[in-house]
Amino acid sequence: MNRLILPGLAACALIAPAAVRAQAVTGAIRGEVTAARGPVARVEVVIEHSPTGTRSRTTADALGAFLMTGLRAGGPYILTIAAPGFETYSVSGIMLAAGAPLRLPIRLAAQQELLVTVETLRATRLSAGPMTLYDPAEIAGVASVRREIRYVARRDPLVDSFVRAGPAGVGGLSVDGVRLAGAHGPVSFDAIGQLAVKMAPYDVSEAPGGTIDAVLRSGGNAFSGTAFVSSAVDRDGVGYGAFLSGPVARDRLFFALAHERLENDRASLGSAGRDSRYSAKIDWNAAEGQRAALSYIHHDFAPRDGAGGWRAGETTDAAALHLNSDWSTRLSTQAQFTYRRIERVSGASVTAARAQAMGGVVAAHLQLGRHALKAVLGYERETIRIAPVSLPGVVRAGDHAASHYSAGVQDSWDADPALNITYGLRLDARRISGQARSVVQPRISATWRPRKRLTLRGGAGLFTQTGLQMPGDPMLEPVGAPIAFDPGSRLPSLWKSSLSLDYVMDLGPFGDGWRLGTDIVYAAVRRDPLFPDHADALTAVARIATEFDFGLAANVAYIRHDVQDGDPAQAAHPRFTDDVRSTIKFALDYAHAFVADYKTRLSLFGEWRSFRPCVTTCVSSSIWGWAPPDRRALGVDLHIDQDLPLSLVRGGRLKLFADVENVFADRHSGARIGVRSAF
C-alpha cells in the first residue's frame, strides 16, 4: 500500500486550480484468452459485480484479446469464460481500481473446470506512476479527530501533513470527478468507496501532475448502514453522522446517502468550529451495457481562530453525472458532466470570493487487437467573483472568467504478455479575454512484469494546470500570492518522471508475501509564474510491507528528499518550505476476534521527520507545529475499536472507537471517542 507523492513546489494552501480532466471513477479489465495451442478467438467474457448483480459481457477478438470499461470501482467481481471445447473458467475476488486497468492472463484447459482467485493469476494493474489505494476498511482505521481526507492521504510516503497544491505536487482533491478545494475533505469518511493518491498519472485523461481522487460508495442489492456519535475530548467538540445504502429496484437502481457534522465550541487554531458534510449518489443500470451515476455533495466549513472568533467560512456544492456505454465488443464511451460552486469569506475581511464552474469530458475507448486506443475531449467554463479587499495588491477585485479546453489521444499496447507500453499526447488550453494559451504534453509509460514476483514501472511526461487560482484563507497562504487572472500569463508546466520496482519475497521461516519496493521520482519546472525555471525535486523511497495470518499487517518506508525551489520571496532560503530532509513512515494494524467474531482492532501510524522550519508566511508548517533549525520530530496516531453485539437489528453491530492524534506530543494533539452502530 506504500507509494510516494512528491510534495508540491507551489504556495502554501492555495486552492488547486481547476483543469479539464476526466477523473477516472470507474475501473477496467483487459486481457488475452489463450490455450495450449495459442489464442482462443471469439469467446464470450462475462463479468459480474457481486454486490449489485450487474453483468457486463464482451467477445474476445481473433487474437483472444478483450477490453471492458466503465465498471464500478471496487468489487468484488467474478469473471467467467465459457468456450466451446473447453471447460468453464472463472476468476473470483477481482477488485478494480479507478483509473488503473487490470490486465488478466487467461489460460483455458480442455478437460478441467477452473475456479481460481485473482491472487493466483499473474494479474497486473496498469498504473505506471506511483499510486496508493485506500478502501473503506483501511479508511476506517485512520485516526483523525477532524475526519479529513488529508489524514488518509498523508499515510502515503511523501504526502506532507498539509497536502500541497501546485503542478509539482498534489493538484488538489476530486470527488466523483469534481475538482474541489483543498484536502480537508468535503465528504464523510463513511461515504468514500475508494481513495487514490496519484503522484504521476501518465494517462492523457489527467492534467495535474498529482491528485487525490475519491470515489463515493454506491448502493447494492442489500441494505446497509452505519451511524455514530462521538466527542472530541480536549476540544469540547461533538460529532455525529450516518450512512445508508441499498436498492430502489433490485439489480437496476441503487442509492447511497451520507451526512456528518462535527462541532467545536472551544477556540483552538486549526480545529473545526463547524464542519457539515452531505453526499448522495444514485446508480442506474439502464440496460445491459448502459450505466449511469449521479452524485451530489454539500460541504459547509467554518473554523475558529485562536481568539474564539470565526476565522473564515467556505461552502461547497458540487454535482456529477456519469454515463458509461458499451456500443460494441470493441467500442465504449464514458461521458462526465460536472458542476461546482465554492464560496469563501474571510472573517478578517481580507478576501471574499465565489467560484463556479461547469463542464464535461467525453472519452472513447477502441480495442484493436493488443492496442487499446483512447480519445478524450473536454470543456469547462469557470468564473470567479472577488469582493473588494482590505489589503491592496493581494488580489484584484471583480469578475474573472476563463474557458478551458482539453484533448488527448493515447495507445496502450500490450507488447507481450509481460509488457505494456502506453504513450500519448494531451493538449490543454485556456482562453481569457480573447487571449489563449496552450500546452502540448507528451507522455509515455511502461509496466513490465518479467516474473510473477517482480514488477517494474516507469514513465515520463509533461503536466500543466489551466485553472484560475481562487484566493484562500489569508491566515494560511502567503501574503501577496499571485492569482492567475492575467490573460497573458503563461500556463505553468513541469516534467515528471518516475521509476518503481516491486518484488514479493519469500523469507523462509519468516513467511512468504514480503512486499519490497523502491520509487525514484524527479520533477523539473518548465515554467511557472510562482517559481523560477530552475526549480526541481528528486525524491527516493524504500519500502517494505507484509501481513501475518494472526491478523497483523505492518509497513515502513524511508524517504529521502532533495528539493530546490528557489522561492523568490525567500532568497536566503532556496529550499522547499518545511525543508524535510528525511522521513520515515510506519504503520501497524492488528485485528483479531477474541470472542466469537467480534473483532478488536488497533491501528497505529507514525511519522519521523528531519526538517527545518517554515520559511514563508505560512502560519502552520505542519501538524507537528513549529520547529527550530534541523529539528527531528516524531508523531504517532492511534485508532482503537471494539465490536459488540447489537441485538435490536439482525446482523447488527456496535463499535466502540477512539482516535488519538500525536500520542506523545504536548501540543497539536487531540482525541475523539465514540460509538458506532452498523448493519
Secondary structure, 3 states (H helix, E strand, C coil): CCCCCCCCCCCCCCCCCCCCCCCCCEEEEEEEEEECCEECCCCEEEEEECCCCEEEEEECCCCCEEEEEEEECEEEEEEEEECCCCCCEEEEEEEEECCECEEEEEECCCCCCEEEEHHHCCCEECCCCCEEEECHHHHHCCCCCCCCHHHHHCCCCCCCCCCCCCCCCCCCEEECCEEECCCCCCCCHHHEEEEEEECCCCCCCCCCCCEEEEEECCCCCCCEEEEEEEEEHHHCEEEEEEEEEEEEECCCEEEEEEEEEEEECCCCCCCCCEEEEEEEEEEEEEECCEEEEEEEEEEEEECECCCCCECEEEEEEEEEEEEEEECCCCEEEEEEEEEEEEEEEECCCCCEEEEEEEEEEEEEEEEECCEEEEEEEEEEEEEEEECCCCCCCCCCCEEEEEEEEEEEEEEEEEEECCEEEEEEEEEEEEEECCEEEEEEEEEEEEEEEEECCEEEEEEEEEEECCCCCCCCCCCCCCCCCCCCCCCCCCCCEEEEEEEEEEEEECCHHHCCCEEEEEEEEEEEEEEECCECCCCEEEEEEEEEEEECCCCEEEEEEEEEEEEECCCCCCCCCCECCCCEEEEEEEEEEEEEEEECCEEEEEEEEEEEEEECCCCCCCCCCCCCCCCCCCEEEEEEEEEEEEEEECCCCCCCEEEEEEEEECCCCCCCCEEEEEEEEEC
